[in-house]
Amino acid sequence: MKLFYGEIQGDSVIINDEEQQHIVKVLRMKEGEEIHVTDGKGKLASGKLVIEGKKAGMDIAEIKTDLPDFNPKLHIAIAPTKNIDRIEFFVEKAVEMGVSEISIIQTEKTERKNINIDKIRKQSIAASKQSLRFHFPVIHDFVKLTDFLKNVNPEHTFVAHCHESLERIELNHIPSLESYTILIGPEGDFSEKEIHYLLHNKIRAISLGNQRLRTETAGVFIASWNYFNLKLIINNT
């Protein structure tokens, strides 16, 4: 499937401008080739490619709506690493495995203070298309941990940290929920002050095992854990 991103309104499809350039100038596709366009919100249009000069359009054969999304939902809130390539790697893999939302959070030990969120969003779209997702994840703006916590449901929110002296439950022992929000700290982990603040806000702590994982590895681990659980749910229904 050659999947592209665009707007789908009623029986109209407008392929994203950058996608049009990619089709015409990079892929050099020919008129009449079969293509598919998603709006990233559960709609999928199928048809034949139409080329008009440097513009790419579509002769629509079918539009599907309300395509199923991943369930349960997973929202990963992760602190950025000093090397931004590692977070970009995490985003790509987490999106491929069905994460619903990603928040980049600023903590006490976060060294990187600026994030190019637009670039992260473009990478998320690319990963969504590559993995044939028709519901693209939401990539939120860079936010301070304290502000992030104002909008979470504590009953569905957990924090992964490495402080062995503080109580934690195993990831596989958390209850089955319709949605999860899991926080992952920066290089050097959350501070004890932050952990106590999270516990004060009724955010339960989890352990990801005996190994100490890098920030981006912990993010991929959680995404793969949720993806594995999704497959179990699908296979058992």
C-alpha positions as a printed Julia matrix, in Angstrom:
237×3 Matrix{Float64}:
   0.0     0.0     0.0
   1.35    3.42   -1.02
  -0.03    5.52    1.83
   0.03    9.31    1.93
  -1.29   12.01    4.24
  -3.98   14.56    3.42
  -7.38   16.02    4.23
 -10.56   14.03    3.67
 -13.8    15.99    3.83
 -16.93   14.29    2.58
 -16.09   13.0    -0.9
 -13.11   15.37   -1.31
  -9.45   14.46   -0.83
  -6.61   17.0    -0.77
  -3.13   15.51   -0.53
  -0.74   17.39    1.77
   1.55   19.82   -0.15
   4.77   18.15    1.0
   3.32   14.78    0.11
   2.49   16.04   -3.38
   6.09   17.14   -3.88
   7.3    13.78   -2.66
   5.0    11.95   -5.08
   5.96   14.05   -8.11
   9.6    14.99   -7.55
  11.02   12.19   -5.38
   9.0     9.06   -6.09
   8.27   10.19   -9.68
   5.03    8.24   -9.63
   2.99    7.91  -12.78
  -0.6     8.99  -13.31
  -2.99    6.11  -12.83
  -0.98    4.37  -10.12
  -3.03    3.15   -7.16
  -2.61    5.28   -4.03
  -4.18    5.59   -0.61
  -4.6     8.73    1.49
  -5.39    8.94    5.21
  -6.25   11.98    7.27
  -4.69   10.4    10.37
  -8.09   10.51   12.08
  -9.48    7.17   10.97
 -10.39    7.86    7.35
  -8.82    6.17    4.32
  -9.33    7.08    0.66
  -8.3     4.76   -2.16
  -8.05    5.52   -5.86
  -5.84    6.4    -8.8
  -3.16    9.08   -8.88
  -3.88   12.18  -10.97
  -0.95   14.4   -12.01
  -1.51   18.0   -13.09
   1.84   19.68  -13.65
   3.56   19.71  -10.27
   0.35   18.89   -8.41
  -0.85   15.45   -7.34
  -4.48   14.6    -6.85
  -6.68   11.55   -6.69
  -9.47    9.92   -8.66
 -11.35    8.47   -5.7
 -12.65    4.92   -5.84
 -13.56    4.45   -2.17
 -13.48    6.26    1.16
 -13.6     4.32    4.41
 -14.43    6.08    7.67
 -14.2     5.24   11.36
 -11.45    2.68   10.91
 -10.53    0.99   14.23
  -7.8     2.46   16.39
  -5.51    0.89   18.97
  -7.14    0.12   22.31
  -6.19    0.51   25.13
  -4.67    3.94   24.55
  -1.1     4.59   25.64
   0.23    8.07   26.41
   3.98    8.21   27.06
   5.33   11.35   28.73
   9.1    11.32   28.38
  11.92   13.7    29.24
  14.17   14.59   26.28
  17.68   13.22   26.15
  20.72   15.44   25.61
  21.25   13.68   22.28
  18.0    14.44   20.46
  18.57   11.55   18.03
  17.68    9.15   20.82
  14.28   10.73   21.42
  13.62   10.79   17.69
  14.43    7.06   17.6
  11.99    6.49   20.46
   9.24    8.46   18.7
   9.64    6.47   15.49
   9.48    3.08   17.22
   6.71    4.02   19.67
   4.54    5.31   16.83
   5.09    2.12   14.85
   3.91    0.13   17.87
   0.7     2.07   18.35
   1.31    4.75   20.99
  -1.65    7.16   21.07
  -0.01   10.25   22.56
   3.5    11.49   23.29
   4.4    14.35   25.61
   7.93   15.69   25.96
   8.29   16.84   29.56
  10.79   19.11   31.3
  12.06   17.85   34.68
  14.64   19.01   37.2
  17.44   17.05   35.52
  16.41   17.72   31.93
  19.47   19.16   30.18
  17.79   19.99   26.89
  15.55   23.03   27.21
  14.33   23.38   23.63
  12.65   20.84   21.36
  11.71   21.14   17.71
   8.21   19.74   18.15
   7.29   20.35   14.51
  10.13   18.03   13.46
   8.96   15.4    15.94
   5.43   15.66   14.53
   6.69   15.17   10.97
   8.63   12.09   12.08
   5.48   10.8    13.75
   3.52   11.19   10.51
   6.26    9.42    8.55
   6.32    6.52   11.04
   2.52    6.33   10.97
   2.48    6.02    7.19
   5.31    3.48    7.21
   3.42    1.27    9.65
   0.05    1.83    7.89
  -1.64    3.64   10.75
  -4.86    5.48    9.97
  -5.02    7.16   13.4
  -1.92    9.29   13.93
  -0.75    9.84   17.52
  -0.99   13.25   19.16
   2.39   14.91   19.79
   1.94   17.52   22.5
   3.95   20.69   23.02
   7.01   20.65   25.3
   5.7    21.08   28.85
   6.95   21.29   32.44
   6.25   18.25   34.59
   4.13   20.27   37.05
   1.97   21.65   34.25
   1.63   18.23   32.64
   0.24   16.75   35.84
  -2.61   19.26   35.9
  -4.32   17.41   33.06
  -3.86   13.73   33.94
  -6.12   11.21   35.62
  -4.1     9.76   38.55
  -6.01    6.46   38.35
  -4.61    5.9    34.85
  -1.14    7.42   35.37
   2.11    5.74   36.41
   5.73    6.78   36.71
   8.69    4.54   35.89
  11.75    5.32   38.0
  14.89    3.63   39.37
  14.73    4.64   43.02
  14.89    1.19   44.63
  14.29    2.59   48.12
  10.82    3.77   47.07
   7.87    1.44   46.59
   7.21    0.31   43.02
   4.99   -2.29   41.38
   5.96   -4.42   38.4
   4.72   -3.17   35.04
   2.8    -6.4    34.4
   0.98   -6.02   37.72
  -0.76   -2.75   36.93
  -4.53   -3.09   36.44
  -6.18   -3.46   33.04
  -7.43   -0.04   31.94
  -8.89    1.6    28.84
  -5.98    4.03   28.77
  -2.56    4.45   30.35
  -0.26    7.41   30.88
   3.29    6.47   31.8
   5.99    8.96   32.72
   9.67    8.37   31.97
  12.42   10.51   33.43
  15.59   12.0    31.94
  19.17   10.77   32.02
  19.78   10.61   35.77
  16.11    9.81   36.44
  13.5    11.87   38.26
  14.73   13.5    41.45
  13.47   12.13   44.77
  11.65   15.44   45.24
   9.8    14.86   41.97
   8.99   11.26   42.87
   7.51   12.33   46.19
   5.58   15.07   44.39
   4.18   12.5    41.97
   3.25   10.16   44.83
   1.58   13.08   46.6
  -0.51   13.53   43.45
  -1.48    9.81   43.63
   0.7     8.78   40.69
   1.74    5.17   41.28
   5.32    4.08   40.65
   6.3     1.12   38.47
   9.45   -0.89   37.86
  10.6    -1.96   34.39
  12.76   -4.78   35.72
  16.2    -5.28   37.22
  18.13   -3.66   34.4
  18.72    0.1    34.36
  17.38    1.29   31.01
  18.26    4.42   29.06
  15.45    6.94   28.73
  14.66    6.1    25.11
  14.99    2.36   25.78
  12.45    2.62   28.6
  10.07    4.38   26.22
  10.43    1.71   23.55
  10.07   -1.0    26.21
   6.75    0.42   27.39
   5.48    0.86   23.84
   6.37   -2.76   23.03
   4.73   -3.97   26.26
   1.5    -2.25   25.27
   1.77   -3.52   21.67
   2.2    -7.08   22.94
  -0.87   -6.68   25.14
  -2.82   -5.32   22.16
  -1.97   -8.43   20.16
  -3.12  -10.64   23.04
  -6.44   -8.78   23.23
  -6.98   -9.03   19.46
  -6.1   -12.75   19.38
  -8.45  -13.5    22.28
 -11.5   -11.73   20.82
